[in-house]
Amino acid sequence: MEDARIVRHLHFDTSTRPFLILFELTRACALACRHCRAEAVPGRSVDELSSAEVCRVLDDLGAMGPPRPRVVFTGGDPLQRPDLDALVQHASRAGLSVAVSPAGTPRASAASLARLRFAGASGVSFSLDAANEHVHDAFRGVKGSFRWTLAGCRAAARIGLRLQVNTTVCATTVLELPALARLVSELHAGLWSLFFVVPTGRAVAGQALSAAETEDVLAFLYDISTSVPLKTTEAPAYRRILVHRSQGTVGPRPGNLYDRLHARLGDVWPEAERSGAAVRTTRERDGRRRAPLAVGDGRGVVFVSHNGDVQPSGFLPQVVGNVRDTSLVELYASAPLLRALREPSALGGRCGRCELHAICGGSRAQAYARLGDPLAEDPTCPYLPEDLVTVSSR
């Protein structure tokens, strides 16, 4: 059984009450990111939810009473909505904790961030995919994005907004992770969220890491997680590594990518590399790591599209209903797909047989994108569950 400091569980039933609402206000964005799951476009769509429609959803969430869900306004670029400040204020008055995820453009100015803070936002998240402007700007498709993003991160800290840095982990960016870890630390971000690319939207399978490479990256992240607070998105197997390492179960030695990442870390952040080396030779249980929550797509987390469509996540584009027709609270509790995603016994393959499926469960978005079944095993995880190891060793 895992230590409570390693993986956290919510103190309420996620079968009826979501923990996190990812609310896409628009798909309009000035960037042209290669991997964009929203396939964002320069202009706003005529079928976006109106201010009144968004507020109705927020009121429904607020009426649930405590503990109310957290809401992240995302996009596209939510700063493209002229009513963003008013929506943040409405959510805050409804008793909801609100964060905003702006794009790294000139719109993310100190003045606009200060207005969000005044309206009631508690935090912002910005995307950084490299620690140098050339790689980041090429990945985001607009020259200057790196500079604007850094300015937004620093302004957020001055204003008093909690900062989260998001990074897309894929073949183009993976070797940037050591330098990014140092940059995230220097920005004093409260959290580094690493999004393992899912082949959906503009992202293609060729951008994604193999299962073995994903395992190498997760092992590397474990080593540096005492130097920078982090979590993974669409790679919940990180929780498995945390549990196993806390129990002294290291498993097979990671591969070449793991070694390359540590070599780069030694070059750009030797202090963290020395700390990581100590971690790799000790059974660490001192609680210095940030304990991730055992939540996932449809299991505590739900996504609302710009047009009101409800999905398990932005990376799992299976629509279960629309908030224009049915309340989000009702859809979350009753939609058959969401209910299935919250039932570990419904999972297939290795995920269904894994002894850690209650805290991991595999990435449902990865399963759907690669196998066409959101309940299939996660093909990005190479782990063989204990009962299968027992059978194969007979």
Phi, psi and omega per residue, in radians:
M1 nan 2.396 -3.070
E2 -1.310 2.636 3.040
D3 -1.193 2.441 -3.123
A4 -1.071 -0.388 3.121
R5 -1.400 -0.227 -3.091
I6 -1.531 -0.860 3.100
V7 -2.308 2.247 -3.117
R8 -1.691 2.514 3.040
H9 -1.988 2.497 3.119
L10 -1.203 2.621 -3.120
H11 -1.668 0.565 3.024
F12 -2.642 2.913 -3.030
D13 -1.447 1.963 -3.136
T14 -1.370 0.048 3.077
S15 -1.341 -0.353 -3.139
T16 -2.149 -0.257 -3.015
R17 -2.353 2.013 3.115
P18 -1.281 2.701 3.083
F19 -1.644 -0.644 -3.018
L20 -2.423 2.259 3.054
I21 -1.928 2.070 3.031
L22 -1.672 1.926 -2.947
F23 -1.950 1.814 3.125
E24 -1.419 1.904 -3.082
L25 -1.425 -0.472 -3.101
T26 -2.827 2.780 2.999
R27 -1.847 0.121 3.088
A28 -1.291 2.354 3.141
C29 -2.846 2.496 -3.136
A30 -1.458 -0.170 3.121
L31 -1.544 2.942 -3.135
A32 -2.359 1.039 -3.011
C33 -1.165 2.391 -3.075
R34 -1.088 -0.514 -2.981
H35 -1.851 0.117 -2.905
C36 -0.948 2.049 3.132
R37 -1.230 -0.453 -3.129
A38 -1.478 -0.172 -3.038
E39 0.851 0.925 -3.036
A40 -1.045 2.666 -3.107
V41 -2.271 2.841 -3.083
P42 -1.102 -0.632 -3.027
G43 -1.886 2.801 3.133
R44 -1.326 2.672 -3.110
S45 -1.618 2.600 -3.135
V46 -1.255 -0.311 -3.101
D47 -1.716 0.256 3.035
E48 -1.042 2.584 2.999
L49 -1.039 2.419 3.089
S50 -1.320 2.972 3.079
S51 -0.993 -0.783 -3.107
A52 -1.117 -0.664 -3.137
E53 -1.200 -0.703 3.086
V54 -1.112 -0.765 -3.121
C55 -1.114 -0.595 3.106
R56 -1.111 -0.715 3.090
V57 -1.111 -0.748 3.138
L58 -1.097 -0.694 3.117
D59 -1.124 -0.691 3.097
D60 -1.070 -0.723 3.124
L61 -1.176 -0.735 3.132
G62 -1.114 -0.591 -3.107
A63 -1.223 -0.200 3.108
M64 -1.154 -0.414 -3.067
G65 1.381 3.000 -3.102
P66 -1.262 2.600 -0.068
P67 -1.384 2.069 -3.108
R68 -1.364 2.687 3.120
P69 -1.166 2.722 2.961
R70 -1.524 2.542 -3.113
V71 -2.121 2.272 3.036
V72 -2.025 2.028 3.045
F73 -1.433 2.102 -3.061
T74 -2.310 -2.950 -3.124
G75 -2.729 -2.547 0.395
G76 0.613 -2.627 3.095
D77 -2.109 1.883 -3.107
P78 -1.046 -0.375 3.103
L79 -1.199 -0.157 3.043
Q80 -1.325 -0.242 3.096
R81 -1.506 2.079 3.139
P82 -1.168 -0.293 -3.134
D83 -1.685 0.216 -3.043
L84 -1.012 -0.822 -3.132
D85 -1.007 -0.743 -3.126
A86 -1.166 -0.638 3.125
L87 -1.197 -0.688 3.072
V88 -1.081 -0.786 3.139
Q89 -1.090 -0.725 -3.140
H90 -1.117 -0.760 3.122
A91 -1.086 -0.751 -3.137
S92 -1.104 -0.727 3.133
R93 -1.198 -0.396 3.082
A94 -1.427 0.018 3.103
G95 1.548 0.248 -3.097
L96 -1.691 2.459 2.986
S97 -1.376 2.252 -2.988
V98 -2.173 2.370 2.984
A99 -2.266 2.816 -3.100
V100 -2.277 2.488 -3.128
S101 -2.063 1.452 -3.097
P102 -1.344 2.745 2.976
A103 -1.389 2.710 3.128
G104 -1.412 1.390 -3.129
T105 -2.341 3.043 3.096
P106 -1.068 -0.321 3.086
R107 -1.102 -0.481 -3.111
A108 -1.445 0.983 -3.100
S109 -1.441 2.899 3.082
A110 -1.044 -0.641 -3.129
A111 -1.161 -0.745 -3.123
S112 -1.208 -0.639 3.097
L113 -1.181 -0.640 3.101
A114 -1.130 -0.634 3.100
R115 -1.152 -0.674 3.103
L116 -1.120 -0.715 3.118
R117 -1.104 -0.756 3.138
F118 -1.128 -0.602 -3.122
A119 -1.288 -0.304 3.081
G120 2.183 0.035 3.095
A121 -1.168 2.458 3.125
S122 -1.734 -0.348 -3.089
G123 -2.791 2.922 3.051
V124 -2.387 2.725 3.010
S125 -2.236 2.325 3.085
F126 -2.078 2.640 -3.139
S127 -1.714 2.206 3.017
L128 -2.237 2.136 -3.073
D129 -1.938 0.006 3.056
A130 -2.830 2.824 3.115
A131 -1.638 0.112 3.052
N132 -2.318 2.635 -2.973
E133 -1.193 -0.519 -3.046
H134 -1.177 -0.812 3.136
V135 -1.209 -0.793 -3.125
H136 -1.076 -0.873 -3.084
D137 -1.099 -0.656 3.104
A138 -1.132 -0.669 -3.130
F139 -1.221 -0.661 -3.112
R140 -1.519 -0.202 2.995
G141 1.448 0.111 -3.129
V142 -2.471 2.166 3.102
K143 -1.188 2.317 -3.129
G144 1.828 -0.227 -3.090
S145 -1.056 -0.698 -3.134
F146 -1.069 -0.799 -3.133
R147 -1.119 -0.758 3.136
W148 -1.157 -0.652 -3.138
T149 -1.152 -0.794 3.107
L150 -1.059 -0.725 3.123
A151 -1.092 -0.705 3.108
G152 -1.131 -0.722 3.115
C153 -1.063 -0.783 -3.094
R154 -1.241 -0.634 3.097
A155 -1.147 -0.696 3.134
A156 -1.026 -0.738 3.138
A157 -1.117 -0.724 3.138
R158 -1.139 -0.643 -3.055
I159 -1.340 -0.392 -3.127
G160 1.789 0.265 3.054
L161 -1.508 2.389 3.069
R162 -1.212 2.288 -3.046
L163 -1.801 2.266 2.954
Q164 -2.061 2.355 3.065
V165 -1.858 2.221 3.105
N166 -1.803 2.449 3.105
T167 -2.366 2.297 3.038
T168 -1.474 2.165 3.138
V169 -1.721 2.003 3.132
C170 -2.697 -3.098 -3.079
A171 -1.032 -0.583 -3.106
T172 -1.282 -0.563 -2.960
T173 -1.908 -0.188 -2.924
V174 -1.056 -0.660 -3.121
L175 -1.363 -0.071 3.044
E176 -1.457 -0.181 -3.003
L177 -1.048 -0.740 3.139
P178 -1.041 -0.815 3.132
A179 -1.182 -0.613 3.095
L180 -1.133 -0.673 3.123
A181 -1.002 -0.762 3.128
R182 -1.150 -0.744 -3.135
L183 -1.102 -0.750 3.116
V184 -1.047 -0.716 3.108
S185 -1.124 -0.743 -3.129
E186 -1.168 -0.486 3.094
L187 -1.385 -0.096 -3.119
H188 1.003 0.691 3.096
A189 -1.185 2.492 3.099
G190 -1.264 -0.407 -3.094
L191 -2.781 2.450 2.998
W192 -1.901 2.009 -3.111
S193 -1.861 2.073 -3.070
L194 -1.809 2.014 -3.086
F195 -1.691 1.935 3.105
F196 -1.403 2.104 -2.926
V197 -1.012 2.393 3.083
V198 -1.942 2.291 -3.140
P199 -1.210 1.367 3.089
T200 -2.564 2.797 -3.047
G201 1.132 -2.265 3.116
R202 -1.503 -0.154 3.129
A203 -1.292 2.488 3.136
V204 -2.122 2.811 -3.058
A205 -1.026 -0.554 -3.120
G206 -1.138 -0.320 3.111
Q207 -1.403 -0.372 -2.997
A208 -1.415 2.692 3.056
L209 -1.387 2.730 3.016
S210 -1.293 2.958 3.114
A211 -1.063 -0.720 3.139
A212 -1.155 -0.702 3.114
E213 -1.165 -0.697 3.081
T214 -1.029 -0.751 3.126
E215 -1.097 -0.699 3.088
D216 -1.066 -0.763 -3.124
V217 -1.148 -0.738 -3.141
L218 -1.108 -0.680 3.090
A219 -1.135 -0.692 3.088
F220 -1.109 -0.769 3.134
L221 -1.087 -0.667 3.067
Y222 -1.010 -0.782 -3.089
D223 -1.088 -0.642 -3.058
I224 -1.666 -0.016 -3.018
S225 -1.238 -0.149 3.001
T226 -1.492 -0.177 3.135
S227 -1.764 -0.421 3.135
V228 -2.560 2.259 3.141
P229 -1.218 2.261 -3.042
L230 -2.548 2.848 2.998
K231 -2.578 2.850 3.125
T232 -2.015 2.599 3.050
T233 -2.128 2.315 -3.054
E234 1.054 0.477 2.949
A235 -2.576 1.091 -3.073
P236 -1.184 -0.151 3.092
A237 -1.081 -0.239 3.034
Y238 -1.000 -0.603 3.126
R239 -1.149 -0.640 3.090
R240 -1.061 -0.773 3.138
I241 -1.097 -0.725 3.104
L242 -1.042 -0.796 -3.119
V243 -1.142 -0.828 -3.105
H244 -1.117 -0.743 3.132
R245 -1.144 -0.627 3.136
S246 -1.155 -0.428 3.128
Q247 -1.636 0.012 -3.123
G248 1.447 0.200 3.116
T249 -1.695 1.792 -3.058
V250 -1.526 -0.646 -3.140
G251 1.425 -2.967 -3.120
P252 -1.042 2.594 3.121
R253 -1.145 2.355 3.095
P254 -1.067 2.928 -3.003
G255 -1.709 -2.721 -2.992
N256 -1.114 -0.706 -3.126
L257 -1.081 -0.681 3.084
Y258 -1.010 -0.796 3.140
D259 -1.131 -0.698 -3.135
R260 -1.148 -0.686 3.124
L261 -1.130 -0.730 3.127
H262 -1.203 -0.609 3.092
A263 -1.098 -0.737 3.107
R264 -1.181 -0.665 3.105
L265 -1.064 -0.702 3.102
G266 -1.076 -0.523 3.127
D267 -1.338 -0.732 -2.984
V268 -1.740 -0.368 -3.093
W269 -2.628 1.234 -3.034
P270 -1.059 -0.524 3.130
E271 -1.101 -0.750 3.127
A272 -1.215 -0.600 3.121
E273 -1.151 -0.678 3.097
R274 -1.153 -0.681 3.098
S275 -1.132 -0.730 3.122
G276 -1.119 -0.628 3.110
A277 -1.121 -0.655 3.093
A278 -1.154 -0.696 3.129
V279 -1.080 -0.684 -3.057
R280 -1.229 -0.225 -3.111
T281 -1.995 0.140 3.141
T282 -2.322 2.759 3.019
R283 -1.591 1.745 -2.965
E284 -1.595 2.140 3.098
R285 -2.454 0.589 -3.007
D286 -1.590 0.096 3.037
G287 1.350 0.203 -3.106
R288 -1.349 -0.333 3.136
R289 -1.383 2.679 3.011
R290 -1.357 2.159 -3.135
A291 -1.422 2.094 -3.136
P292 -1.307 2.764 3.091
L293 -1.519 2.497 3.113
A294 -1.474 1.198 3.097
V295 -2.237 2.889 3.141
G296 -2.877 -2.976 -3.099
D297 -1.024 2.058 -3.136
G298 1.378 -0.172 -3.106
R299 -2.029 1.331 -3.059
G300 1.713 -0.332 -3.102
V301 -2.149 2.406 3.093
V302 -2.554 2.689 -3.025
F303 -2.118 2.362 3.046
V304 -2.014 2.121 -3.125
S305 -1.345 2.920 -3.121
H306 -1.029 -0.463 -3.126
N307 -1.748 0.150 3.077
G308 1.688 -0.123 3.089
D309 -1.113 2.443 -3.134
V310 -1.894 2.289 -3.123
Q311 -2.335 2.800 3.060
P312 -1.040 -0.638 3.046
S313 -2.803 2.967 3.100
G314 -1.175 -0.361 -3.120
F315 -1.652 -0.036 3.133
L316 -2.158 1.479 -2.970
P317 -1.400 1.060 2.985
Q318 -1.978 1.993 -3.042
V319 -1.426 2.268 -3.140
V320 -1.872 -0.047 -3.132
G321 2.768 -3.071 -3.113
N322 -2.424 2.389 -3.085
V323 -1.217 -0.211 3.049
R324 -1.270 -0.384 -3.091
D325 -1.881 -0.597 -3.038
T326 -2.436 2.508 -3.117
S327 -1.129 2.562 3.128
L328 -1.060 -0.672 -3.134
V329 -1.052 -0.767 3.141
E330 -1.193 -0.761 -3.137
L331 -1.068 -0.767 -3.117
Y332 -1.050 -0.720 -3.063
A333 -1.349 -0.528 -2.921
S334 -2.030 -0.287 -3.090
A335 -1.043 2.233 -3.072
P336 -0.957 -0.751 -3.128
L337 -1.120 -0.763 -3.135
L338 -1.121 -0.666 3.098
R339 -1.131 -0.705 3.131
A340 -1.140 -0.680 -3.129
L341 -1.145 -0.381 3.132
R342 -1.579 0.051 -3.102
E343 -1.973 1.791 -3.095
P344 -0.964 -0.556 -3.110
S345 -1.212 -0.239 3.124
A346 -1.433 -0.216 -3.085
L347 -1.291 2.548 -3.127
G348 -1.756 3.020 3.035
G349 1.012 -2.547 -3.087
R350 -1.106 -0.594 3.141
C351 -1.100 -0.700 3.141
G352 -1.177 -0.475 -3.103
R353 -1.709 -0.086 -3.061
C354 -1.250 2.381 3.136
E355 -1.206 -0.206 -3.133
L356 -1.936 0.359 -3.050
H357 -1.165 -0.380 -3.139
A358 -1.273 -0.467 3.137
I359 -1.828 -0.312 3.132
C360 -1.960 -1.314 3.112
G361 1.411 -0.056 -3.130
G362 1.230 2.853 3.093
S363 -1.438 2.032 3.127
R364 -1.237 -0.542 3.110
A365 -1.205 -0.712 3.103
Q366 -1.122 -0.718 3.127
A367 -1.082 -0.763 -3.117
Y368 -1.191 -0.768 -3.082
A369 -1.141 -0.603 -3.025
R370 -1.742 -0.526 -3.057
L371 -2.051 -0.149 3.116
G372 1.361 0.169 -3.107
D373 -2.391 1.990 -3.104
P374 -1.191 -0.216 3.140
L375 -1.788 0.056 3.140
A376 -1.306 2.988 3.076
E377 -1.156 2.702 -3.136
D378 -1.397 1.923 -3.089
P379 -1.267 -0.140 3.111
T380 -1.564 -0.010 3.122
C381 -1.920 2.148 -3.122
P382 -1.552 0.033 -2.989
Y383 -1.187 2.399 3.067
L384 -1.817 2.001 -3.093
P385 -1.008 2.775 -3.027
E386 -1.031 -0.698 -3.098
D387 -1.207 -0.537 3.090
L388 -1.283 -0.604 3.070
V389 -1.108 -0.719 3.129
T390 -1.089 -0.754 -3.136
V391 -1.142 -0.767 -3.083
S392 -1.231 -0.367 -3.104
S393 -1.566 -0.091 -3.136
R394 -1.296 nan nan
